[in-house]
Amino acid sequence: MPHHLPARRLKPFLLTAALGLGLLSGCTGTVEGGSTVNLALLTDGGTALQRVDLGGTGPNGAPRPDAVLGDPVPVEAGIDLHPQVGERNFLLTRSAAVEERSAALVPHNTFQAPPFEACWRASAVTPGSERFFALSQCGTGPQNVALYDSRGQLQWWASLPLATPPLDPVTAPPLRVAVAGEVGVVARPVVGGGSEMLRVAVRNPGEKRAESSAPQRTVAVRDLATLSAGGRTTVYAATDAGVFPLTTAGVPDANPLPAFGPERYDRLWGTQELTSGSSPLLAAWRGDSLQSGQRQPLRVWDGVGTVADSARTVDSLTNLRDVTLADGSLYLLTNDSLLRYDAVLGLRQGNWRPENLGVCLNDARAIVRTFAAQ
């Protein structure tokens, strides 16, 4: 988890609300150009899966039809979605189990049960989905974590030191996890404000019981994301003072990532897929919960540039829930809609070509790209 160069003083950035004005049209948008993309969504507050099919371009480049939203498939206590190796299937984290599902949303495989009662609360995958890492906590009981391979076989597990939850969970930072290689990272809120970081790994390859580092108190960590770019895999933390890479000790570095500046960010997403001729993207967004519904900018960084304030602003949004990249397009999931942006033109020319894909959603939570069987 490498260090980065110190940040220079950064000038404030302007919100680009103009792009967002074109996305207020509700559930009537159409899709133009590009190849076939299939998406799986976790909706209805985590109680349903839905498939979105974006049809291929018609003859002579004619516009393809509206996005087609499939009927809800009930699930119990869905937490998150993640890509699977090869992306033909995807992973669904539920409170009680982790499942591999097909593009048709049908269960394909269930991950091996851990040696503790599973009440999964947070999960993450490595940039290539080779490893899946999750934290379990039933009620106010002890916290346990587990690392799995892509086939759902348990690699190791660990019990975490006793947590000291904050007195006011509403204003406290959330519980977040990330994984890089064979190492899991946990950020959890603590009494008195801020977060504490834990790094979990085995001492010797092949061991089934991992060990946690002693909790290290830090500033409030709002989110974690892993990005693999330039031959390096780095875990980043969103804080009130910018986006920071984690050190090898598993805590935020002394200097923020220059590209995003010293602003507060609440959510982070690292894409697996690359933009055309470029790198994966790290997306950062300041949540709107503390701003009375005010639109907040989503900014993206190509994982390469070190110039101060070089992250691009895609749009300003409310209720942003998840981000994914597919075939050069950036898909943004809000609580009730699905939006698409041209990441290639956006990064090169600043022309993001915003589109509302015309699907009406209810309390959407997560999005993942899948491939239908040939």
C-alpha positions in Angstrom: 0.0 0.0 0.0 2.4 2.7 -1.3 2.8 6.3 -0.2 2.1 9.1 -2.6 3.7 12.5 -3.1 2.6 15.3 -0.8 -0.4 17.3 -2.1 0.1 20.9 -3.2 -2.4 23.5 -2.1 -5.5 22.9 -4.2 -8.0 25.4 -5.6 -11.7 24.9 -5.0 -13.5 23.1 -7.7 -16.8 24.1 -9.3 -19.9 21.9 -9.2 -21.1 20.9 -12.6 -24.8 20.9 -12.0 -25.5 21.7 -15.6 -25.0 18.0 -16.6 -27.4 16.9 -13.9 -30.2 19.1 -15.3 -30.5 16.8 -18.3 -31.2 13.8 -16.0 -34.3 15.0 -14.2 -36.7 13.6 -16.9 -37.7 10.6 -14.9 -38.4 7.1 -16.3 -38.5 8.0 -20.0 -34.9 7.8 -21.2 -33.6 5.8 -24.1 -30.2 4.3 -24.8 -28.1 5.2 -27.9 -25.2 3.3 -29.4 -22.7 0.9 -27.9 -22.7 -2.8 -27.4 -24.9 -5.1 -25.4 -24.6 -4.7 -21.6 -26.4 -6.7 -18.9 -26.6 -5.4 -15.4 -27.8 -6.9 -12.1 -29.3 -4.6 -9.5 -30.0 -5.0 -5.8 -33.3 -3.1 -5.2 -36.2 -2.7 -2.8 -33.9 -2.1 0.1 -32.0 -5.3 -0.4 -35.0 -7.6 -0.8 -35.0 -8.0 -4.6 -32.7 -8.6 -7.5 -33.5 -7.1 -10.9 -31.9 -7.5 -14.3 -31.4 -4.6 -16.8 -30.8 -5.5 -20.4 -29.4 -2.7 -22.7 -29.9 -4.0 -26.2 -27.3 -3.8 -29.0 -27.3 -1.1 -31.7 -29.8 -1.7 -34.5 -29.1 -1.9 -38.2 -27.0 1.0 -39.7 -26.3 2.3 -36.2 -30.0 2.9 -35.4 -30.7 3.7 -31.7 -31.3 0.6 -29.6 -34.6 0.3 -27.7 -35.2 1.4 -24.2 -33.5 -0.4 -21.4 -35.5 -3.3 -20.2 -35.9 -3.8 -16.5 -36.8 -7.4 -15.5 -39.2 -8.4 -12.8 -38.0 -8.5 -9.2 -36.6 -11.8 -7.9 -37.1 -11.9 -4.1 -34.0 -12.3 -1.9 -33.6 -12.2 1.8 -31.6 -9.5 3.5 -29.3 -8.6 0.5 -26.3 -6.5 1.5 -24.1 -6.0 -1.6 -23.2 -7.2 -5.1 -19.8 -7.9 -6.5 -18.3 -9.1 -9.8 -17.2 -12.7 -10.1 -14.1 -13.9 -11.9 -14.9 -13.6 -15.6 -17.9 -11.5 -14.8 -20.4 -14.0 -16.3 -21.8 -14.6 -12.8 -21.9 -12.2 -9.8 -21.7 -12.5 -6.1 -24.6 -11.6 -3.8 -23.8 -10.9 -0.1 -26.8 -11.7 2.1 -26.9 -11.4 5.8 -27.1 -15.2 6.1 -24.9 -16.4 3.2 -22.8 -15.4 0.2 -24.2 -16.7 -3.2 -22.8 -16.8 -6.7 -25.7 -16.1 -9.1 -26.0 -16.3 -12.9 -26.9 -13.4 -15.2 -30.4 -14.8 -15.0 -30.3 -14.1 -11.2 -30.5 -17.8 -10.5 -28.3 -19.2 -7.6 -25.3 -21.1 -9.0 -23.2 -21.7 -5.9 -23.3 -20.9 -2.1 -20.0 -20.1 -0.4 -18.8 -22.5 2.3 -20.2 -21.7 5.8 -17.7 -20.1 8.2 -17.0 -21.6 11.6 -19.1 -19.0 13.3 -22.8 -17.8 12.9 -22.9 -15.8 9.7 -24.5 -12.3 10.0 -22.6 -10.6 7.2 -22.6 -6.9 7.4 -20.0 -5.7 4.9 -18.1 -7.3 2.1 -15.5 -6.5 -0.6 -13.5 -8.3 -3.4 -10.0 -7.8 -4.8 -9.7 -5.9 -8.1 -9.8 -9.2 -10.0 -12.4 -10.9 -7.8 -9.9 -13.6 -6.9 -10.6 -13.0 -3.2 -13.8 -12.2 -1.3 -13.6 -10.7 2.2 -16.5 -10.0 4.6 -17.3 -9.1 8.2 -20.0 -10.7 10.3 -21.6 -9.4 13.4 -24.9 -10.7 14.9 -26.6 -8.0 16.8 -24.2 -6.4 19.2 -22.1 -9.6 19.4 -18.5 -10.2 18.5 -17.1 -9.4 15.0 -15.6 -12.1 12.8 -14.1 -11.8 9.4 -13.4 -14.4 6.6 -11.5 -14.6 3.4 -12.7 -16.8 0.5 -11.4 -17.7 -2.9 -13.5 -17.2 -6.1 -15.0 -20.7 -5.8 -16.4 -20.0 -2.3 -13.8 -22.0 -0.4 -12.9 -20.6 3.0 -9.2 -19.5 3.1 -9.0 -18.2 6.6 -11.1 -16.6 9.3 -10.4 -14.5 12.4 -12.2 -13.0 15.4 -11.6 -9.3 15.8 -10.8 -7.5 19.1 -13.9 -6.3 21.1 -15.4 -3.2 19.4 -16.4 -0.1 21.3 -19.3 1.2 19.3 -20.1 5.0 19.4 -22.9 6.4 21.5 -24.5 8.1 18.5 -24.5 5.7 15.5 -26.3 8.2 13.3 -23.4 10.6 13.1 -20.6 8.0 13.4 -18.7 6.8 10.4 -19.9 3.5 9.0 -18.4 0.0 9.2 -16.3 -0.6 6.0 -14.0 -3.4 4.7 -11.6 -3.8 1.9 -9.2 -6.5 0.6 -5.9 -6.4 -1.2 -4.4 -9.8 -2.1 -4.5 -12.0 1.0 -4.9 -9.1 3.5 -8.2 -7.8 4.8 -8.8 -4.2 6.1 -11.5 -3.1 8.5 -12.5 0.4 9.4 -15.0 0.7 12.3 -16.4 3.6 14.4 -15.3 4.1 18.0 -16.5 5.9 21.1 -15.5 9.5 21.1 -15.5 10.0 17.3 -13.4 8.8 14.4 -12.6 5.3 13.3 -10.2 2.5 14.2 -8.4 0.4 11.6 -7.5 -3.3 11.7 -5.4 -5.3 9.3 -6.1 -9.0 9.1 -3.9 -11.7 7.6 -2.4 -15.1 8.3 1.2 -15.5 9.6 2.0 -18.4 7.3 0.4 -19.4 4.0 -2.2 -22.1 4.3 -3.2 -21.4 7.9 -6.9 -21.3 8.6 -6.8 -18.9 11.6 -5.7 -15.3 10.7 -4.6 -12.7 13.1 -5.8 -9.1 13.5 -3.5 -6.2 14.2 -4.2 -4.1 17.3 -6.9 -1.5 16.5 -5.3 1.8 15.5 -7.3 4.9 16.0 -7.6 7.3 13.1 -9.7 10.2 11.7 -13.2 9.2 10.6 -13.0 6.8 7.6 -16.2 7.1 5.6 -15.4 4.4 3.0 -12.7 2.1 1.6 -11.9 1.0 -1.9 -9.2 -1.0 -3.6 -7.7 0.1 -6.9 -5.1 -1.8 -9.0 -3.3 0.5 -11.4 0.2 0.9 -12.7 1.2 -2.5 -11.4 0.3 -1.6 -7.8 -2.7 -2.5 -5.7 -3.7 0.2 -3.1 -6.5 0.6 -0.6 -7.8 4.1 -0.3 -9.8 5.7 2.5 -12.4 8.5 2.1 -12.2 11.0 5.0 -13.3 14.5 5.9 -10.0 15.9 4.5 -9.7 14.0 1.2 -8.9 10.6 -0.1 -5.9 8.9 1.4 -3.9 5.8 0.5 -3.4 3.3 3.3 0.1 2.6 4.5 1.5 -0.9 4.9 0.3 -0.7 8.5 -3.3 -0.3 7.3 -3.8 3.4 8.3 -4.3 6.5 6.2 -1.1 8.0 4.9 0.0 11.4 6.1 -0.7 13.0 2.8 -4.0 12.9 0.8 -4.2 11.8 -2.9 -3.6 15.1 -4.7 -6.1 14.4 -7.5 -9.1 14.8 -5.2 -8.0 17.7 -3.1 -8.7 18.3 0.6 -12.5 17.9 0.4 -14.7 15.6 2.4 -15.7 12.4 0.6 -18.2 9.8 1.9 -18.1 7.1 -0.8 -15.4 5.5 -2.8 -15.6 3.0 -5.7 -12.7 1.3 -7.6 -13.6 -0.1 -11.0 -12.2 -3.4 -12.3 -12.8 -2.8 -15.9 -10.6 -0.3 -17.8 -11.5 2.6 -19.9 -10.4 2.5 -23.5 -6.6 2.8 -23.6 -6.5 3.9 -20.0 -6.7 2.5 -16.5 -9.4 1.6 -14.0 -11.1 4.5 -12.2 -11.4 5.5 -8.6 -14.6 7.4 -8.0 -15.3 9.6 -5.0 -18.5 11.3 -3.9 -19.5 13.4 -1.0 -22.8 12.1 0.4 -25.8 14.3 0.5 -27.2 13.2 3.8 -25.6 16.1 5.7 -26.5 18.6 3.0 -30.3 18.5 3.1 -30.5 16.7 -0.3 -28.1 19.1 -2.0 -26.5 17.7 -5.2 -22.9 16.7 -4.6 -20.2 16.1 -7.3 -18.9 12.7 -8.3 -15.2 12.9 -9.3 -13.2 10.2 -11.0 -9.4 9.6 -11.2 -7.6 7.4 -13.7 -5.2 6.0 -11.1 -2.2 7.4 -12.9 -2.0 11.2 -12.7 -0.4 12.9 -9.7 -1.3 16.5 -10.6 -3.2 18.4 -7.9 -7.0 18.6 -8.4 -6.8 16.5 -11.6 -9.8 14.3 -10.9 -12.6 14.9 -13.3 -16.1 15.9 -12.2 -18.7 13.7 -13.9 -21.9 15.2 -12.5 -23.6 16.4 -9.3 -26.1 14.0 -7.8 -28.2 13.1 -4.9 -28.8 9.6 -3.4 -25.9 8.0 -5.3 -25.7 4.3 -4.3 -23.2 2.5 -6.5 -20.9 3.0 -9.5 -19.6 0.5 -12.2 -17.8 0.7 -15.5 -18.7 -1.4 -18.5 -17.5 -1.1 -22.1 -16.3 2.4 -21.7 -19.5 3.7 -20.0 -19.8 4.7 -16.4 -23.1 3.5 -14.9 -24.4 5.3 -11.8 -27.1 3.9 -9.6 -29.2 6.2 -7.5 -32.0 5.2 -5.1 -34.5 5.4 -8.0 -32.7 5.6 -11.3 -29.9 4.3 -13.5 -27.7 6.8 -15.3 -25.0 6.3 -18.0 -22.0 8.5 -18.9 -19.4 8.1 -21.7 -16.2 7.6 -19.6 -13.9 7.7 -22.7 -15.1 11.0 -24.0 -15.5 12.4 -20.5 -11.9 11.7 -19.6 -10.5 12.9 -22.9 -12.7 15.9 -23.7 -14.9 16.5 -20.7 -18.0 15.4 -22.7 -19.7 12.8 -20.4 -22.9 12.6 -22.6 -25.3 11.9 -19.6 -28.3 9.6 -20.2 -31.1 8.6 -18.0 -31.8 4.9 -18.9 -35.4 5.2 -18.2 -35.9 2.6 -15.5 -37.8 3.3 -12.3 -36.3 1.8 -9.2 -37.2 1.5 -5.5 -34.5 2.0 -2.9 -31.8 0.5 -5.1 -28.6 -0.5 -3.3 -26.0 -2.0 -5.6 -25.1 -2.7 -9.3 -22.9 -5.2 -11.0 -22.1 -6.1 -14.7 -22.9 -9.6 -15.9 -22.7 -11.5 -19.2 -25.6 -13.6 -20.5 -24.8 -17.1 -21.5 -24.0 -17.5 -25.2 
